[in-house]
């Protein structure tokens, strides 16, 4: 524990900066994950919509 208060303060500041950078990286990864999930959800919604439209079209065609 032979550190001076200035050395301790500098070490704390370095740790704070490193943690800030890690938080920024993780935040970016979360945002990317959310975007991927949104795109995937939109694709699934489009497929479901197309399937429902196809089923309704087939039913109307059969009822004629």
C-alpha positions, -999 to +999 in steps of 0.1 A: +000+000+000+029+023-007+009+044-032+004+081-029-030+096-031-022+109-066-012+074-078-044+060-064-064+087-080-047+081-114-054+044-111-090+050-103-093+073-133-077+047-156-101+021-143-130+045-149-119+051-185-114+014-192-149+006-178-164+035-198-149+021-230-162-014-222-197-001-215-196+017-249-186-015-267-213-035-249-239-008-257-230-010-294-233-047-293-268-045-277-279-020-303-267-043-331-285-072-315-317-053-313-315-042-349-309-079-360-339-089-339-361-062-354-351-072-390-358-109-382-391-100-366-401-080-397-392-109-420-413-133-399-442-109-398-440-106-436-439-143-441-469-148-418-488-121-436-481-136-469-491-171-457-524-158-443-531-139-475-524-171-495-547-192-473-575-166-476-570-165-514-572-203-516-604-204-495-620-177-517-610-196-549-624-229-535-657-212-525-664-201-560 
